[in-house]
């Protein structure tokens, strides 16, 4: 009744449903079982934060948005929620199209900060009552035994967030263990980021207590090597779009640093031959290749892409026979081993 008196008794507003969830949680604590509301409307964070308080979410999403109001009250204090209603009282213009200015006044934060801070906490599921719940809208993609990497693509709405979990199929985990992994994103501008967390929990269950932040992808740095597989059960990738106007088509790929083929398979030890390595996960920044004990210097590498490297073999007189070939995309990171036979 308080909410209706302060806003409107004509329309059911998403803010009223969300705040009602907070009131129940604030009053009853763990006795308020909000899990049905949150799980049924768990995708609300992945759609645009509404510009007005009377539209923008479905009924299920409106209840799910209680998770946002609870986070806001925990982060900025209960007064921030009350401030919303102070600004809505007898001000119908604020009901229709003033969500961003009202929330900004209530918290003293920018909407980008609210979207980013909430998105991180919500998809990490590190606060009650979100902790431990199944959020069906969070995508899971897995590396398989074909070694080809795994990609998730999607359009991220303005002022929204989402989560992609990267892992490996059960029958590929053993073979993948010990391989260095490379993660890259497309479609990022200065207003989108991807936080990558290692999680000791399995990909198919909610995030555990062992989340460790290991990288942030941005438009300026859209790719990172994230270490060897086996340290974590999966990787939780939280995508945040802090643009007020632009939807972002974001692609996220995880792949092992792997050499598949060496061409040619034989070469003269005196050097000078052009050798091409094909594979994936090499990254886009040229570094170096080892052939046996010899380092193929940057200047001898004529082409370097995520899937192919071409270099001129140095003079290796006296080192005939099978030589290990290993790609080193970055310090401390390396590929599997292939063989080049010198004669």
Secondary structure by P-SEA (a helix, b strand, c coil): cccccccccccccaaaaaaaaaaaaaaccccccaaaaaaaacccccccccccccccccaaaaaaaaaaaaaaaaaccaaaaaaaaaaaccccccccccaaaaaaaaccccaaaaaaaaaaaaaacccccccccccccbbbbbbcccccbbbbbbbbcccccbbbbbbbccccccccccbbbbbbbccccccbbbbbbbbccccccccccccccccccccccccccccccccccbbbbbbbbcccccccbbbbbbbcccccccccccccccccbbbbbbbccccccccccccccccccccccccccccbbbbbbccccccccbbbbbbbccccbbbbbbbbbcc
